[in-house]
Amino acid sequence: MSDFTNSSFDAQTELLFLRDSYLRAFDAVVVAVDNAARAIVLGRTAFYAGGGGQPADTGQIISLASGITWPVVAAKKAGVSVQHMIDGESPLPEPGESVRGVIDWEPRYRLMRMHTALHALCGTIFRDYGALVTGGNMGPAKARMDFEMEEFNPDRVAEIELRVNHELALERDVRVQILPREEAYTIPDLIRTKINLLPEGITEVRTVEIVGLDLQADGGTHVANTREVGGIKVVGTRSKGKSNKRLEIVLTGKPGDEAYEEPA
């Protein structure tokens, strides 16, 4: 049971990452605290709260008055609010306190690269094979995406990997827009999943476009250009049924990537 010390726990949290995925730190005001659940609600946040297969961010919340630091182990949506889940036993801040949020940048940036890589994969397969997405999930080191495809053999998988890496190497810009729902729904093939996951009643739709390749509704964080992704390598495949095929990928071409090799 929640034990919020302020009745404004259901106040809407402004989601800063929707417009700026590169925001590593931000200032905010505490609007509610749940001591039992060890959760803090801020008026604004750059912490991604999870969803769409992308994990939530971790990081820190720091008191601007006292310098006390609270480790954020996850963030999650709770209605229109975002709850920042706090580790440890130190007393939580009071509502009205000014704080600074700091994102654990290395895993966040890898997730940005991975998410854009998955959109390049999705866009390439939709363009070249007409296949819709049936599921997916990602982590900083590895990701998977499932497609409604019947023909799935080593030659096709190698072809897909080659085509996606070609698209990434073209250094395509990645553009984010927030559009009125009516305008967004005039865009052909905006929803690339087999099931439309957009909630009923939303008035605005956020779109992510890899210019010249892919345009779809999406709420996650992305890099600004495909050059930041590097490349991908398909490291696993699986048949999930006659018309449901899975690709597992890792990132390549950057320090820290699983398949990265230092230049000679």
Backbone torsions as a table, in degrees:
resi	resn	phi	psi	omega
1	MET	NA	137.3	-179.9
2	SER	-71.5	150.8	179.3
3	ASP	-137.1	56.3	-177.2
4	PHE	-70.7	139.1	-178.1
5	THR	-91.2	7.4	178.9
6	ASN	-146.7	134.8	-174.8
7	SER	-71.7	-6.4	-178.5
8	SER	-88.5	19.4	-179.4
9	PHE	-61.8	-20.5	179.0
10	ASP	-94.9	11.8	176.1
11	ALA	-68.1	145.3	-177.1
12	GLN	-69.8	131.5	175.4
13	THR	-90.4	127.3	175.8
14	GLU	-72.1	126.0	-175.3
15	LEU	-95.4	95.5	-174.5
16	LEU	-67.7	-29.0	-176.3
17	PHE	-68.9	-17.7	179.6
18	LEU	-63.7	-29.8	-179.1
19	ARG	-107.5	-20.5	-177.9
20	ASP	-144.3	96.2	179.9
21	SER	-72.1	-14.8	-175.7
22	TYR	-92.6	2.7	-178.8
23	LEU	-72.8	111.0	-176.5
24	ARG	-91.1	-27.2	-178.5
25	ALA	-143.3	153.2	-177.2
26	PHE	-157.9	154.8	175.0
27	ASP	-102.7	145.4	-177.3
28	ALA	-155.3	172.7	176.2
29	VAL	-115.2	136.1	176.0
30	VAL	-70.3	125.2	179.3
31	VAL	-105.8	-19.7	178.4
32	ALA	-162.2	153.7	179.8
33	VAL	-137.3	131.3	174.2
34	ASP	-111.8	99.6	-175.9
35	ASN	-67.6	-35.0	-179.2
36	ALA	-67.1	-42.0	-178.9
37	ALA	-88.9	-5.3	-176.6
38	ARG	56.8	55.1	-176.9
39	ALA	-130.0	142.8	178.3
40	ILE	-122.7	132.7	173.8
41	VAL	-108.0	128.9	178.9
42	LEU	-108.7	157.4	176.8
43	GLY	-69.5	-24.8	178.2
44	ARG	-149.7	151.8	-178.8
45	THR	-154.0	148.9	171.3
46	ALA	-104.8	-0.8	177.2
47	PHE	-72.8	123.0	174.8
48	TYR	-72.4	132.1	-171.4
49	ALA	-94.9	14.6	178.5
50	GLY	83.6	157.1	179.8
51	GLY	129.1	154.1	-179.7
52	GLY	66.1	23.1	-178.5
53	GLY	87.4	-7.2	-179.6
54	GLN	-96.1	128.1	179.6
55	PRO	-67.3	159.4	176.7
56	ALA	-71.8	154.7	176.8
57	ASP	-75.8	159.2	168.7
58	THR	-120.4	170.7	179.1
59	GLY	162.5	-139.8	-176.5
60	GLN	-143.2	150.9	166.1
61	ILE	-118.5	128.4	-172.9
62	ILE	-122.1	130.3	176.6
63	SER	-69.4	128.1	177.7
64	LEU	-75.3	-18.0	-179.6
65	ALA	-89.4	-47.4	-172.8
66	SER	-106.3	-17.9	-176.5
67	GLY	81.2	1.7	176.8
68	ILE	-61.3	137.6	-177.8
69	THR	-114.1	131.0	176.7
70	TRP	-114.4	119.8	179.1
71	PRO	-70.0	128.5	176.8
72	VAL	-96.3	115.1	-177.4
73	VAL	-95.4	-13.6	177.3
74	ALA	-172.1	163.1	171.3
75	ALA	-132.5	143.5	-179.4
76	LYS	-145.7	147.7	178.2
77	LYS	-74.0	140.4	173.7
78	ALA	-138.2	88.1	-172.2
79	GLY	68.7	-123.5	-180.0
80	VAL	-95.2	1.6	179.8
81	SER	-101.3	162.2	169.8
82	VAL	-116.6	124.0	176.8
83	GLN	-95.6	127.7	176.3
84	HIS	-97.6	113.9	-173.5
85	MET	-84.7	126.4	-169.4
86	ILE	-107.8	134.2	176.1
87	ASP	-88.7	161.3	175.7
88	GLY	87.4	-174.4	-175.5
89	GLU	-122.3	4.0	-178.5
90	SER	-66.0	146.1	179.9
91	PRO	-56.4	139.3	-179.2
92	LEU	-80.9	160.7	-179.8
93	PRO	-66.9	164.0	177.9
94	GLU	-89.9	148.4	172.4
95	PRO	-54.3	138.1	-177.3
96	GLY	96.0	-11.4	-179.3
97	GLU	-74.9	142.1	177.0
98	SER	-88.5	132.8	-176.7
99	VAL	-137.3	168.2	173.0
100	ARG	-120.8	130.3	174.3
101	GLY	-97.5	137.9	179.4
102	VAL	-128.7	125.4	-178.2
103	ILE	-85.3	139.5	167.7
104	ASP	-68.7	101.7	-164.5
105	TRP	-73.5	-39.8	-174.6
106	GLU	-58.9	-51.8	177.8
107	PRO	-66.5	-36.2	177.9
108	ARG	-60.8	-46.5	-176.9
109	TYR	-66.2	-37.8	176.1
110	ARG	-62.9	-37.3	176.7
111	LEU	-67.8	-35.2	175.0
112	MET	-61.6	-45.8	178.1
113	ARG	-62.2	-45.0	-177.9
114	MET	-64.6	-41.3	-178.5
115	HIS	-63.6	-42.7	177.8
116	THR	-66.5	-36.3	176.1
117	ALA	-60.5	-40.9	178.8
118	LEU	-66.2	-35.3	176.1
119	HIS	-67.5	-37.0	175.8
120	ALA	-64.6	-40.1	176.9
121	LEU	-63.6	-48.3	180.0
122	CYS	-60.8	-45.6	-178.8
123	GLY	-64.7	-40.7	-179.9
124	THR	-65.9	-45.7	-178.3
125	ILE	-68.3	-37.6	177.5
126	PHE	-65.7	-44.0	-179.0
127	ARG	-65.2	-45.2	-170.5
128	ASP	-91.5	-24.0	-175.6
129	TYR	-128.9	-5.7	177.3
130	GLY	68.7	21.9	-174.8
131	ALA	-93.2	135.9	176.3
132	LEU	-90.8	158.4	178.5
133	VAL	-83.6	134.3	177.0
134	THR	-109.5	-8.1	178.4
135	GLY	173.2	168.3	178.6
136	GLY	-179.4	163.4	178.0
137	ASN	-161.0	155.4	-178.0
138	MET	-146.1	153.5	169.4
139	GLY	-135.7	175.9	-179.9
140	PRO	-62.6	-27.9	-174.8
141	ALA	-102.8	-25.7	-172.1
142	LYS	-153.2	151.4	179.2
143	ALA	-144.8	160.8	175.3
144	ARG	-135.1	153.0	173.3
145	MET	-145.8	135.8	-179.5
146	ASP	-106.1	142.0	-176.5
147	PHE	-131.0	151.0	174.6
148	GLU	-83.1	85.2	-177.8
149	MET	-136.5	144.5	176.4
150	GLU	-100.1	-51.0	-179.1
151	GLU	-77.4	121.1	-173.6
152	PHE	-154.1	98.1	-177.6
153	ASN	-135.1	168.9	-177.3
154	PRO	-55.6	-37.3	179.9
155	ASP	-64.7	-42.8	179.7
156	ARG	-66.7	-41.4	179.5
157	VAL	-60.7	-44.3	178.2
158	ALA	-63.0	-38.0	178.6
159	GLU	-65.0	-42.8	178.9
160	ILE	-61.6	-47.0	179.8
161	GLU	-58.5	-44.0	-179.4
162	LEU	-63.4	-44.3	-177.4
163	ARG	-67.6	-40.3	178.6
164	VAL	-64.1	-44.8	179.6
165	ASN	-64.3	-32.7	174.8
166	HIS	-63.3	-44.4	-180.0
167	GLU	-64.3	-42.0	179.2
168	LEU	-63.3	-37.9	-178.1
169	ALA	-70.4	-15.1	179.4
170	LEU	-75.1	-3.2	178.1
171	GLU	54.4	56.9	-179.8
172	ARG	-80.7	136.7	174.9
173	ASP	-67.7	150.3	176.2
174	VAL	-116.4	118.5	-174.6
175	ARG	-114.5	138.7	178.8
176	VAL	-115.0	133.3	175.3
177	GLN	-135.7	150.4	172.6
178	ILE	-116.7	114.6	-170.2
179	LEU	-116.0	151.6	169.6
180	PRO	-57.6	143.7	-176.2
181	ARG	-52.6	-44.2	-177.2
182	GLU	-61.5	-41.5	179.5
183	GLU	-68.6	-41.4	-178.8
184	ALA	-61.8	-37.7	-175.5
185	TYR	-76.5	-3.4	172.0
186	THR	-85.7	-8.2	-179.4
187	ILE	-80.5	123.1	-179.9
188	PRO	-62.8	139.3	173.3
189	ASP	58.1	32.8	-179.8
190	LEU	-65.1	-34.9	180.0
191	ILE	-95.2	114.5	-177.0
192	ARG	-98.2	-1.8	176.4
193	THR	-91.7	151.9	-179.6
194	LYS	-61.7	-34.0	177.1
195	ILE	-109.2	131.3	177.9
196	ASN	-72.2	112.0	-176.0
197	LEU	-94.4	2.4	-179.9
198	LEU	-71.9	128.0	-178.5
199	PRO	-64.9	145.0	173.3
200	GLU	-67.1	144.5	173.9
201	GLY	93.7	-9.7	178.1
202	ILE	-70.9	142.7	-176.6
203	THR	-97.5	-18.4	179.9
204	GLU	-130.9	148.9	-179.9
205	VAL	-125.6	128.1	176.5
206	ARG	-89.7	128.3	179.1
207	THR	-115.0	145.6	175.2
208	VAL	-121.5	124.7	-176.6
209	GLU	-120.0	122.7	164.0
210	ILE	-89.7	104.8	-167.3
211	VAL	-56.8	124.3	178.8
212	GLY	87.9	-1.8	-177.3
213	LEU	-132.2	-49.1	-167.5
214	ASP	-148.9	140.6	175.1
215	LEU	-144.5	120.2	-179.5
216	GLN	-154.3	161.8	175.9
217	ALA	-72.7	135.8	-175.7
218	ASP	-165.1	143.4	-179.6
219	GLY	-112.5	6.2	-174.6
220	GLY	-92.1	-173.6	-177.5
221	THR	-101.1	144.4	-174.7
222	HIS	-141.9	160.2	171.9
223	VAL	-79.0	168.5	-174.8
224	ALA	-89.4	-15.7	-179.1
225	ASN	-153.6	144.6	-176.9
226	THR	-65.1	-15.4	177.0
227	ARG	-62.2	-26.5	-179.4
228	GLU	-73.5	-20.3	-179.3
229	VAL	-70.6	-40.4	-169.1
230	GLY	88.3	-116.6	177.8
231	GLY	-143.3	-178.8	176.5
232	ILE	-126.3	158.2	171.8
233	LYS	-134.6	129.1	175.7
234	VAL	-78.7	118.8	-175.6
235	VAL	-111.9	-1.9	178.5
236	GLY	-167.6	149.5	175.2
237	THR	-136.6	155.8	178.8
238	ARG	-156.6	140.3	172.9
239	SER	-92.0	120.6	179.3
240	LYS	-101.5	15.7	-176.5
241	GLY	143.4	173.9	-175.7
242	LYS	-54.4	-41.5	-175.3
243	SER	-121.3	29.6	-179.9
244	ASN	-137.6	106.8	-173.7
245	LYS	-120.5	143.5	-175.4
246	ARG	-114.5	137.1	171.0
247	LEU	-116.8	133.8	174.5
248	GLU	-112.4	132.2	-174.5
249	ILE	-130.3	156.4	167.2
250	VAL	-125.6	163.2	176.5
251	LEU	-87.3	149.8	178.1
252	THR	-134.6	162.1	168.5
253	GLY	94.8	-2.2	179.6
254	LYS	-131.0	149.5	175.8
255	PRO	-54.4	133.8	-178.8
256	GLY	94.5	-14.2	177.7
257	ASP	-73.6	151.6	-175.3
258	GLU	-59.0	-40.4	-175.8
259	ALA	-103.9	18.3	-178.0
260	TYR	-74.1	139.4	173.9
261	GLU	-128.7	134.3	178.5
262	GLU	-63.1	137.9	177.2
263	PRO	-59.7	145.2	-179.6
264	ALA	-68.9	NA	NA
